[in-house]
Amino acid sequence: MLVELHDQGYGPSDLVGVARLGKPWGVRGDITVRLDNPHSDCEWTADVAFLHGEAFPHQAVEVERWHGKGGKVLVKFAGINSPEDAKALTHLNVLVPRDWIDTPAGDEHLVADLIGVTVTDVERGEIGTIRDVFNAGATDVWVIKGSGGEVMIPAVKDFVLELDLTARTASVRYETE
C-alpha cells in the first residue's frame, strides 16, 4: 500500500490538499472522499494519492480505484480490504502534486493558497489568518483565527473586498453581531 514519496519525485512542499477522507463505505475497504471543491471533475485522480494527517506524515499510497456511488466519490487503496482497515484512514487529507491540478480560473483559488493569508477588516483592523476553508453549499466559508478567537466569513464579494495572494493578505468588511 505505501509508496516511497521520493520515488514519485514529489516532496511535501509540492503537494496541495484536494479532499479529506470520510467514513468507510461497504465491506471491501472503500472510503468516502469529501472534496474541497464539490464541483471538481477530479482530474487529479491517479494510481497514487498522498495522504497526511496530524499523526500521519505525508505518505504516498497506491490507489486501486476511484469511483462514484450515487453522489459520493469513493476510493479504494491497495492493502485496505475491510471497513476496519479503512476506518484508520478517516479524516486524513488527500493531497496531490500542484502540477496535477488545472490552474484555477477567475475568482477561484486553491484552498492551499488561502491557508495562512492574513485577513484585515477595513473598519476593525486585523482579524487573524485563514486556517481552514469549507464549502457551505452556495459558497465557501473562510475560518479565520486570531487573538479575538475564531471568525467565519463567507467568501463572497459582499464581504471580501480584496485578496492578494502574492502579499498573502485579504481585506474584508464583515459586520459582527
N, C-alpha and C positions, 0 to 999 in steps of 0.2 A: 504494500500500500504506500509506504513512504518512498519518496523520490528525492535524491540529493538535490538541494536547492542550487548548488553551484553547477551541477550537471545541466541545468536548464539555462544557464547563462544569465540569471537574474538574481539580484540581491534584494533584501528588504526595502531599500530605498527606491527600487524600480517598480514597486507594486502599489496598486491603489485598490481600495475596497469597492466592491460592486454589489455585495449581498451579505446576508447573515444566515447561517443555518438555523432552521427551526426544529420542529418535532420530527421524530421518526414517523415513517409512513409505511404501512403494510408490514409484512413478516420477513422480507428479504434484505433488509438493511438500507432501504431508501430513506432519504431525509428531505423534508421540505426546505425550500430556499426562499427567503424573503428578500426580494430585490430592492436595492437602494432606489432604483428608478423603476417603478412598477410598469412603465411603458417600454422598458428595454426590450430590444429584439434578441438579446443575449448573444450578440455576435462574438462575444469573448469566450464562449464555451469551447472547451478543448479537452484533450485527453489528460491534461494535468490541470489541477487547481491548486491554489496556495491558500492555506488556512492559517489563522492566527487568532489568539485569544490571550487573556490575562496570564494564564499559567500554561500557555501553549505557544511555543516560539514559532516564528514563520516556518512553515513546512510545506513543501510541495507534496501533493498526494495524487495518486493515479485515479482517474475517473473512468469507471466502466461505462456509464451512460448519463446523459442529461435527458429528461423527458418531461412532458406536460401531462397532467392528470386533471381534467376539468380546468379550473382557473389557476391551478397550482403549478409551480415549477419544482421538479424533484431531481435529486442527484443520487447516484449510486457509486460509492467509492470502492475500489478493489480492496478486498480483505474485510470489508464491513458487510456481514452476512445475516445480521439479526437486528431487531429493534433495540436490543440491549447494547450492541456494538454502536449503533447509530446514535443512541442517546448520549454517549460520551462526547459526541461532536456538537451537540446542541449549543447554540449561541456563539459558535466560532464565526469569525469574519471570513468571507471568501474574498480573496484578492487575486488580481490578475496583473500582468505587466501593462504599464500605461500604453505601450505600443500595440496592444491587442484591442484597444478601445478607439472608436472614432472620436475625433475632436468634437466637443460639444458645440452645438450651433447657437448663434444669437445669445439670448439671455440665459442659456443653460450652463451649468457648471458641475464639475465632478465634486461629490461630497468631500473627497480627499483634499481638494483645493480650497475648500471653505474652512476646514478644521484649522483652528489657530488664528483665524482672522480677528483682529481687534475691532469691536463694534462700539461706535460712539453715537449717542443720541444728541441731536443738534441743540436740544434745549437743556438737557441734564448732564451732558458730558459722557465720559467713558462708562460703558455698561460692563464690559468684560470681553471674553473671547469665545468664539463659536467652538463648542465641544462636541456637538452632535447635530445631525440633521435627520429628520424623519418626515415621511410623507403622511399627510393628514387628509388624503382624498383629493381635494381640489388643488392643494398647494403643499409645498414643503414648509416645514417649520424649523427655524434655527433654535437650538438650545444654547443659550449664552450663559456662561458662568463668570462671575466677578465678585468683587468684595461685598456687593449687596445681595449676593445669593444667585439663584438661577432665574433666568427670564426666558420665555419662549416667545419668539416673534415670527409671524407668518412671513415667508419670503415673497412678498408681493410688492408691486410698485407703489402702492399707497403707503407702505411703511419703509421700504428700503429705498433710500434716495440715491445712494451711490455705493458701488462696490468696486474696489481697486485691488485686484488680486496681486498685482506687482508690488504695491505698497503694503499689502496684507491688512487693509482697512475697509471698513464699511460705515457709512453714515445712515442713520435711521431716524425716523420721527415716529415715536410709539407712545401712545397715551397709557399711563398706568391707571389703576382704579381710582 
